Amino acid sequence: MSGTTTAAVGLRRRAAGAGANRWVVLVVLCVSLLLVAVDATVLHVAVPAVTEDLRPGAIELLWIVDTYPLVCASLLILFGTLGDRVGRRRVLLLGYALFGVASALAAFAGSAETLIVARALLGVGGAMIMPATLSILRQVFPDRRERALAIGIWSAVAAVGAAVGPLLGGFLLEHFWWGSVFLVNIPLMLVSLPVGRLLLPESRGVEDGPWDVVGALMAAAGLFGVVLGVKRLGGGELGAFTLVPVAVGAVLLTLFVRRQRRRAHPLVDLRMFARPAFSTSVGCIVLAMLALVGLELIAAQYLQLVLGLSPLETGLRLLPLTFAAMAAGLAGARLLRGFGPRRMVCGGFLLTALAVLLLTAMGGADNAALLLFGFVLLGFGLETTLFAAYESMLSEAPAERAGGAAAIGETSYQLGAGIGIALLGSVMNAAYAPGLSSVPGVPASASAAAGHSLGEAYEVAGQLGGPAGAALRRVAKDSFVHGLHATLLVSAGLLLLGAVMALRLPRVMQCESAAVGLPAPREAGSATHAPPVTVR
């Protein structure tokens, strides 16, 4: 880098940081992300314990798992763009407070309905926290080289949270009741709230007209309707309560897009989607989560119900996946400079697809070496894909639209997660249930109940007892493994589709430079775009 360019980048760093140490800010933002990431996965190993205690029905159990990503995905655009207007730090701190209160409510929930409400409130808090972390990061790291390193650290912390969730959940379930998995959020919130208030810089976007409240509500309601309908479809329901939410949500989202195109000061600048790097990155995030998010839940059930591992042992088995993801995140900036966005995202998809196909060799017996190797490939490939896609998407967005861009990225992540659970759950159910329809010696009513889930099949088998119960348990286990294989094959197909989509990304990483003497951006929200410098 020339001396002139180096001086210019240094000027932009000082202007954007607004006196705050950007690396200290990164630490605080990573703690914020850890708070959300732990909660997203900590419930997975607790599902059997929750089922045993609260006795939720099949649909209620889906709601307990899905409400958090559903509500969070619905509100990300609302809170992301609101942060651009009223202050990203302010929204972030409010999210901390709500997250802590909702965690306490979830921990002491006495019914499935109360737990669902608490998970919904956690989704609201998560929607306030997630886009704020990325948009603040976009502001305090204007240089793309440093921003890539920061995003790599940020994504590695997300992987840590994903690992800490099942592991911590398994440890707590070994010693306490299932509600303890939510109590772990409260100490993190108590630390994050005062530290964030003290150290995080406030930033806003350019106030170019009134905030579109109607548009924000239309987007939230539309996303909620679409994901709700797909979720019910994943539960095997095809009636009016499934089709109507999808139809209403699709109409609202269509009206939202038309409204944004007509407004002089739109809530979401849809012109960003005209940039191939931005729109392709968003699509890659959706496909990656669509293919993979349901696998973690199914994998936890496989390890516990098929292999008979304890919750703590399940968390330990999933740990290599997270360590590999951490390694990919920390190495992401160097890999992106060396390979460029196109090859990195495409290669990540192909590596993940290879891991998923490898895991189809899983059966009814434990194969620790296969699971270790498959989970390592899966974690490294997935994190490579998501890191490069997030970095490309965020770098394509104007600094003053950082909150909206971050909200789009996180909406894509959560939307893909919600739809993925429903889609892969549907595939799993379609492959699992038919095998239980005619088990010798098992009444039709018992077979129908066993077809809802493997956990319920084991319960019915225990009630039947004798040869019929043993036969039902054996057939249910084999059917679950068959459904797992079908789900893995569908996921591999989606990942290969993502690899093809990634071919639209830029071949090389483009880094901004700036001319010396540029004025400091107001409120770190109006950074000037400069000609790109190619890094090979």
N, C-alpha and C positions, 0 to 999 in steps of 0.2 A: 504494500500500500504506500503511496507517495506521501511526502510530508504534508502537502496541502490537504489531501484527503484525510489523513490521520488527525490533523488539527480540526478539520470540519466535523468529523465524527465525534471528537472529544467535546466540541462546542454543543452538539446536539444532545450528547449524554448529559451534560451539565444542565442544559435547558429543560430536558424532559424530566430529569430526576427531581427538580424543584427543591434542591437542597437535601434530599433524602438519599441515603446509601442504597443504591438499587439492589445490591445483593442481600442486605438486611430485609428489604421489602420482599424479595423473593422468598426468603425463609418464612416470613409471616404468611405469604400467600400459599406456600406449600403446606403449612399447618392447616390453613383453611380448607385446602383440597383434601387433606388427610381426614378431616372431620367428615366430609361428605362421602369419600371413598370407603371408609370403614363401615359407615351405615349402609352403603349400597350392597355390601357382601356379608356383613356379620349375621344377617338373618338366615342365610342359606343353610348353614349346618344346624340351625335351630328349628327348621321346619318340622321335623318329626316330633320334637318336644312340644312345640306349639300345637300341633295336631292332636297330640295325646291329652294336653291340658284343656284347651279351649273347644275341642271337638268341632272345628269348622267344617262346613260342607265343602264339596269340591270347588264350587264357585267362590265361596268365601275364602278358601285357601289361596286361590288365584288372586283375589283382591288383596289379600294380605301381602303377597309377594309383589304384585303389579302396581298397587296404588302409588307407591313412592315414585317410580319412573314415569307413571302416567301423569300425575299431577305436576311433577317437576318439568317434564317435557312441555306441558301445556302452558306453563307460566314463564318459561325462560325468556321468550321474546318480550313479554310485558316488563319483567324486571331488568333485563339487559338494557333495553332502550330507556327505561325509567332512570337507571343509573347514569346514563349519558346526560340526563337532564338535571337530576337533583344531586348527583354526586355518587360515584361508584363506591367509595368507602362507606358512606352513610347507609347505602343499601346492604352492603356486606355486613356491617355491624348489626343491623336489624335482623339479618338472616341468622347470625350467631345466636341472638337472644331467642328467636322463635325456635331454632333447632334444639336448644337446650330444654325449653319448656315442653316441646313435643316429645322429646326423648323420655322425659320423666313420665308423661302420660302413657307412652307406649310400654314402659317398663312395668307399670302397675295396672295394665289393662286387665279387666276381669272377664271380658267377652271378646269374641271375634270382631263384633261391630266397633267396640271401643278401640281395638288395635288398628282396625282399618282407618278410623278417623285420625288416630295419632300418626299413622304412616302418611296420610294425606297432608297433615300439617308439617311433617318432616319434608315432604316434597315441596311445599311452599318455601320452607327455609332453604332447602337445597337450590331452588330456582333463584333465590336471592344471592346465594353465595357463589355458585359456579361461574356465571358469566362475569361477575365482578372480578374474580381472581385473574381470568384471562385478559380482560380489558385493561386492568391496572398493569399487568405484566407488559401488555402491548405498549403502554405509555412510557413506562420507565426503562424499557429496552428498545430504543428507536433503531439501533444498529442491528441489522439482521443476523450478523455473525454471533453477537452476544445473545440476541433473542433466541436463536436456535439452541444455544447452550442452555439458556434459562428454561425453554420449553422442554428440553430433554430432562433437566432436573425435575421440573414440574411433573412431567409424565412418569418419571421414575418414582416419585413420591406417590402418585396415583396407584402405581403397581404395588408399592409398599402397603398402601391402604387396603388394596384388594387382597393382599396376603394376610395382613394383620386381622382383617375381618373374620375369615373362617378360622384362623388359628386362635385368635382371642375368643371368638365365640365357642370354639371347641373346649378351650381351657375353662371358660366360665361355666359351660354346661356340665363339665365334670364335677364342679364344686358348688354351683349355685343353681337357681331356677332360671328359666329361659329369659325372663325380664331383665336379667343382669346384662344381656348383650346390648341393651339400649342405654343403660346407665353409664357405659364408658364414654358416651358422647359428652356428658355433662362436665367432667374435668377439663376436657379439651376446650369446650366453650368458655368455661370460667377463665382459662388462660388466654384464649384468643381474643376475647372481647376487650379487656383493658390494654393488652399489648397492641392489638390492631388499632385501637383509638389513639394510642400514643405514637406509633411508628409509621403507619400507612399514610402516604400522601393522598390528599383529596384531588380528584380530577373529574372533569366534565367534558362533554363534547361541545361542538358549536351549537348554540341555541338558535337554530334557523327556523323559527316559527313555533307554534304551539304543539305540545305533545299530543299525539293522536290517541286519545283515551278510547274512543269507539273502536279504532283499528286494533288496539292492543287487546281489547275484550273479544273482538271477533276472532283474532288469531288464537287466543286462549281457548275459547269455546269450540272453535273448529278443530284444533288439535286434540282436544279432549274427546270430542265426539268420534273422530276417526280412530284414535287409539283404543277408546272404549269398545267400539264396535268390533275391531279386529281382535281385541282381547276376549270378548265373548265368543267370537268365532273360534278362537283357540280352545275355548271350553266346550266346543261341539254344539253350540246353540246357533240355529239358523233362523230364528223367528224375527218378529218385528222389533224386539228389543236389541237385536243385533244390527239389522239392516237400517233402521231409522237413525241411530246415532252416526253411522257411517255416511248416510246420505246427507243428513243435516250438517255434519262436520265438513264434508266435501263442498257443499254449497257455501258455507261460511268462509272457508279458505279461498274459494274462487272469488267471492265478493271482496275478501280482504286484499287479494292480489290486484283486482281491478281498482279498488279504492287507493292503494298505494301508487299505482301508475298514474292516477288522475291528480293526486295531491302535489302541490308545489313543494311541500316539505314533508316527505313521507316518513312514516315510522321506521320502515325498513327500506333501504335503498336497493331496489331490485336490480339496479344496473350492475351491482357487484356480480350477479349471476351471469352477466354477459361475458365476464372474464373466464376463459376456459379453466384456468388454474383454480379459481374460487369454486365454480360450480362442480368441477370434477372432484375436488377435495371433499366437498360436502357429500357428494354421492358415494365416495369411497368410505367415508366415516359411517354412513348409514348401512352400507353393505357389510362392512366388517362387523358391526354390532349385530346386524340382522342375522348373520351367519353364526355368530359365536356366543352371544350373551346367554342364550338358553342352555348352552352346553355346560356351563359351570354349575347351574342348578341341577341339571340331569346328572352331571358327574358326581356331585355331592350325594345324590340319592343312590347312584350306582355303588359308590364306595361304602356307604353305610348299609344299604338294604341288600345289595347283592353280595358284596364281599364281607359284610358284617363288621366293618371297622367302626370304632367309636368316633364321636364328633371330633375329639382332639386328634386322633389318628388321621381322620379325613382332612383336617386342616394341615397337618404335616405333609400329607401326600400331595396337596395342592401347592405347597410352598415352592418347589422347583419352578413351576410355571411363573410365579411372581419374581423369583430371583432372575430368571431369564429376561422377563419384561424390564426389570430394573436395569440390567446390563444393556439392553437395547436402548433404553431411554438415555442413559449416560453416554453411550457411544453414538447417539443419534446425530448430534451436530457434526461430528467428524464424518460419519457415513453419508450425511446429506451433502456435504461439500465434495466428497469423493465421487459419489454415484449420481447425484442430482435427484430431484423429486420423482421423475418418471420411473427410473430404474429402482429406486428405493421402495416406492409404494408397490410397484408391480412385483418386485422380488419378495416383499413382505407377504403379499397375498399368496404367491405361489408356495412359499415356505410354510405358511399356515395351512394351506390346502393339503400339502404333503403330510403335515403332522396329523391333521384330521383323518386322512385316509389311513395312516399308520395305526391310529387308535381304533379302527374298525376290527382289529385283531383282538380287542378285549372280549373276554367271554365270562363264563360263570365262575372260573377259577382266577385267583389273584396272579397277576404277572407284573411284579414290581418294576422290573427292568424296562418293560415295554411302556408302562405308565410314566416312568421317569423320563425316558427319552422323548416320548410323545409330548409330554407337558412342557419340556424345555423348548422343543421346536415351536410349540404352539405359543408360548409366552413371548419368545424372541420375535417370531414372525408377526404376531398381532401388534406388539408394541412398535415394531419398525413401521408397519403400515399406518397406525394411528398417529405416531409422532410426525412422520413426513406429511401426512394429510393435514393435520392441525397446523403445522408450521407454514405450509403453503397457503392454506386458507387465511390465516391470520395476517400473513405478510402481504397478501393481495388487498386487504381491506384498508381504507383510509383510516388514519389515526383517530379522526374525530368521530368515526363510526365504529370504534373498537367495541363498545358495549353491544351494539346490534350484531356485529360480526361474530363476537364470542357467543352471543345468544343463539345465533343460527347454528354455529358449530356444536354447541352443547345440546340444542334441540335435535339436531341430526343424530347425535350420540344417544340421547334418551329415547327418541322416536324409534331408532333402529333397535334399541334394547327392548322397548315395550312390544313392538311388532314381532321382534325375534322370538321373545318368550312365547307369544301367542302362536306364531307360525310353527316353531319347532315343537311346541307343546301339542299342536294339532297333529303334526307328523308322528310324534311319539304315541299319542293316543290312538291314531288310526292304525299304527302297526302293532300296538300292544293289546288293545281290547279284543280283537277277533280271536286271538289264541285262547281266550278264556271262555268262549261261548259254549263249548261242549266238553267239559272235563268229566270223565266217568265218575259217577257217584256224587256229583255236586249238583244241588238244585239250581234251577234257572235263576231264581232270585239271588242266590249267593254268588253265582257266576257274574250276574249283572253288577252287583256291588263290588266284586273283586276287580271288574274291568275299569273302575274309576282311577285307581292308582295302585302301585305295588304295595305301599304301606297298608292300604285298606284290604288288599288281597291277603296279606299276612294276618291281619286281624280276623278276617272271615275264616281263614284256614285254621286259626287257633280255636275259634268257636266250634267249627265242625269236628276237629280232632280226628283221630283214627286214620285209616288209609285214604279216605276222601280228602281230609285236610292236608295230608302230606302230598297227595297228588296235585291239589290246587296250588300249594306253595311252590312245588317244583315247576309246574307249567307257568305260573305267574313270573317266576324268576327267569325262565327261558324266554318268555314273551317280552319281558322288559329288555333283555339283552338284544333281542331281535329289533325292538323299537329303537334302541340306542344306535344300532348299526344303520338303520334307515335314516335317522336324524343326522348322523355324521355324514352320510352320502349327500343329503340335501345341502348341508353346510358346505361341503367341498365344492358343490356346483356353484353356490353363491360366491364363494371365494374366487373361483376361476373367472366368474363374471366380473368381479372387482378388478382382477388383474388386467382384463381386457379394457375396462373403463380407464384404468390408470395410464394407458398409453396416450391419453389426451393431455397429461401434465407436461410442464416444461422439462426439457432434457437437462438443463443446467440450473443451478441456484443463482438467482439474480439478487444482488445486494445493493441497497441504496447508498449513495454518497451525497454529500451536500456541499454547497459552495460556502467559503468562509464568509462570515459576517451575517448569516441569516439571523433574524430576530428570534428570540426565544418564543416558543408557542404559548399562547395564553392558556392557563390552567392545564398545561400539558395536553391540550385537546385539539390543537390546530397545527400539527406538525406539517411542514412543507414537504411535498414529494419531490424527489430529485432524480436525475437520470440514473439508470441502473448500472452496476458494475458486475460483470460476469465473473463468478468464481468457479474454477474448474478443479 
